[in-house]
């Protein structure tokens, strides 16, 4: 009976889906590990085109989005996601090495929840931001 209760409880706690859109594989896998350890279902995409396709298929509650990726920039990925009914309300943390002052100004109009320069935050601080943002989103 305790197994049933713990499964039921873990389903209630977190079944949030997070997409890590990051072309640097070691960084993507590190975030996958940290987020899965925290109870999230995680998928990774390593270029802009795959990020867009996976966002539609995976229906993430939140995207960790790098801006500089091959095939399509993170900015373009987000612009296209925001044009779709399914992508209007996905929470987004831009996770990049581009300073805020160098970021494309269009990000101001694409509903970014947080802008994070990778070098300024530890992975755990990023996971804590994810948790804080997803507290407000019902898990499915």
Backbone torsions as a table, in degrees:
resi	resn	phi	psi	omega
1	UNK	NA	-35.9	-179.2
2	UNK	-65.2	-32.2	177.4
3	UNK	-63.0	-44.7	178.6
4	UNK	-60.5	-44.8	-179.8
5	UNK	-64.6	-41.2	-178.1
6	UNK	-69.4	-36.0	176.1
7	UNK	-64.9	-44.1	179.5
8	UNK	-62.9	-41.8	-179.2
9	UNK	-65.7	-44.5	-178.7
10	UNK	-65.6	-32.8	176.3
11	UNK	-64.8	-36.6	179.4
12	UNK	-71.8	-36.7	-174.8
13	UNK	-68.6	-58.8	-176.5
14	UNK	-150.8	116.1	165.8
15	UNK	-130.4	28.7	178.4
16	UNK	-68.7	145.3	178.8
17	UNK	-107.1	133.3	-179.5
18	UNK	-125.0	130.0	174.2
19	UNK	-102.0	125.4	175.1
20	UNK	-101.3	108.6	179.3
21	UNK	-102.3	95.5	-170.3
22	UNK	-150.1	124.8	-178.1
23	UNK	-82.2	-16.7	177.0
24	UNK	-84.3	103.7	-172.5
25	UNK	-56.8	-45.8	178.7
26	UNK	-60.0	-38.1	178.7
27	UNK	-67.6	-44.9	179.1
28	UNK	-59.1	-45.5	-178.4
29	UNK	-68.9	-33.8	176.4
30	UNK	-63.5	-44.3	177.8
31	UNK	-67.5	-37.5	176.2
32	UNK	-57.6	-48.8	-179.3
33	UNK	-59.2	-50.0	-177.9
34	UNK	-62.0	-43.2	-178.1
35	UNK	-70.5	-42.0	177.4
36	UNK	-63.4	-39.4	177.4
37	UNK	-61.5	-28.7	178.0
38	UNK	-87.1	0.8	173.1
39	UNK	100.8	10.8	-179.6
40	UNK	-94.5	152.5	171.3
41	UNK	-88.9	125.3	-170.0
42	UNK	-127.0	137.8	169.4
43	UNK	-126.3	150.1	179.0
44	UNK	-121.7	143.2	172.5
45	UNK	-128.7	142.4	-171.5
46	UNK	-113.6	9.1	171.3
47	UNK	-151.6	168.2	-175.0
48	UNK	-64.1	-43.0	-178.9
49	UNK	-62.0	-46.0	178.5
50	UNK	-64.3	-35.0	178.9
51	UNK	-61.4	-44.4	-180.0
52	UNK	-65.1	-46.8	179.7
53	UNK	-63.1	-43.9	-178.6
54	UNK	-69.1	-34.0	177.8
55	UNK	-59.9	-42.9	-179.8
56	UNK	-69.2	-41.6	-177.1
57	UNK	-73.7	-42.8	-172.5
58	UNK	-85.1	-22.1	-178.4
59	UNK	50.4	60.5	-178.4
60	UNK	-69.2	152.1	171.8
61	UNK	-80.0	-26.3	-176.6
62	UNK	-148.2	145.1	175.4
63	UNK	-121.3	128.6	166.2
64	UNK	-90.6	113.9	-168.2
65	UNK	-119.2	116.0	172.1
66	UNK	-79.2	146.8	-179.6
67	UNK	-85.8	-36.0	-177.6
68	UNK	-99.8	102.3	177.5
69	UNK	-135.7	154.8	176.4
70	UNK	-70.1	157.9	175.0
71	UNK	73.3	-32.5	177.3
72	UNK	-165.3	134.4	-179.2
73	UNK	-70.4	158.9	175.3
74	UNK	-60.7	-36.1	177.6
75	UNK	-60.4	-45.2	179.7
76	UNK	-66.7	-40.3	176.4
77	UNK	-56.4	-49.3	-177.5
78	UNK	-65.8	-40.3	177.9
79	UNK	-58.0	-44.9	-179.3
80	UNK	-69.3	-38.9	177.5
81	UNK	-61.3	-43.7	-177.6
82	UNK	-67.5	-19.1	177.7
83	UNK	-78.7	-13.3	-176.5
84	UNK	-99.5	144.9	178.4
85	UNK	-58.0	-39.6	-178.1
86	UNK	-70.8	-16.4	-174.7
87	UNK	-106.8	1.5	-175.1
88	UNK	-64.0	-35.4	-171.2
89	UNK	-112.4	10.2	177.6
90	UNK	-67.8	131.4	176.7
91	UNK	-72.6	144.2	-176.8
92	UNK	-135.9	128.9	169.4
93	UNK	-113.5	114.2	172.7
94	UNK	-75.4	123.3	-176.5
95	UNK	-124.1	101.1	-167.8
96	UNK	-145.9	172.3	172.3
97	UNK	-104.5	8.1	176.9
98	UNK	-87.6	127.0	179.9
99	UNK	-63.5	155.9	-178.6
100	UNK	-58.3	-37.2	-179.0
101	UNK	-68.5	-24.4	178.9
102	UNK	-94.0	-4.8	-177.5
103	UNK	-70.3	150.6	176.7
104	UNK	-59.8	134.0	-178.0
105	UNK	-65.0	-22.9	-179.8
106	UNK	-62.6	-21.0	178.0
107	UNK	-59.5	-27.6	179.0
108	UNK	-62.2	-20.8	-176.7
109	UNK	-108.3	5.9	-174.6
110	UNK	-110.6	18.8	173.4
111	UNK	56.2	63.2	175.2
112	UNK	-93.1	128.3	-178.9
113	UNK	-77.4	-40.3	179.9
114	UNK	-144.6	148.2	174.4
115	UNK	-119.2	116.1	-173.2
116	UNK	-123.1	123.9	171.5
117	UNK	-86.5	118.8	-172.9
118	UNK	-48.9	-43.5	-175.6
119	UNK	-66.6	-16.5	-175.9
120	UNK	-96.1	-5.5	-176.5
121	UNK	-134.8	143.5	174.2
122	UNK	-78.1	157.9	175.7
123	UNK	-55.1	-38.3	179.8
124	UNK	-65.3	-37.2	176.9
125	UNK	-63.3	-37.1	177.6
126	UNK	-67.1	-44.0	177.5
127	UNK	-61.0	-39.1	177.1
128	UNK	-63.7	-37.1	176.1
129	UNK	-64.4	-42.9	177.5
130	UNK	-57.3	-49.1	-178.9
131	UNK	-59.7	-43.2	-179.5
132	UNK	-62.5	-43.8	-179.6
133	UNK	-68.7	-37.4	-176.2
134	UNK	-80.7	-13.0	174.3
135	UNK	-58.4	-27.9	-176.0
136	UNK	-90.9	-1.6	-175.7
137	UNK	-113.8	125.6	178.1
138	UNK	-63.6	132.0	176.7
139	UNK	-79.5	145.2	179.9
140	UNK	-117.1	NA	NA
